[in-house]
Amino acid sequence: MTRRERFKAKGFGVSAYVKAFNLNQTTLSLVLDDKLKGNRKSTTGMTRKVILRLREDDVWQEPLPWKETA
């Protein structure tokens, strides 16, 4: 199941989700489509905020990309 499918299965809509959590719609869509992966270690980026929010809602199930997996 893709991220976007998990997102929709939970009953979320992109526009409502963006508005509820003050996120960027383009960034959310790109993360859901696996085009943005959050590989940078910036702590202030919108991609990071989106991924953390998706993780809280159990849509993002992979390890956090900026954590070192050594």
Order of alpha helices (4+ residues) and beta strands (2+ residues): alpha-alpha-alpha-alpha
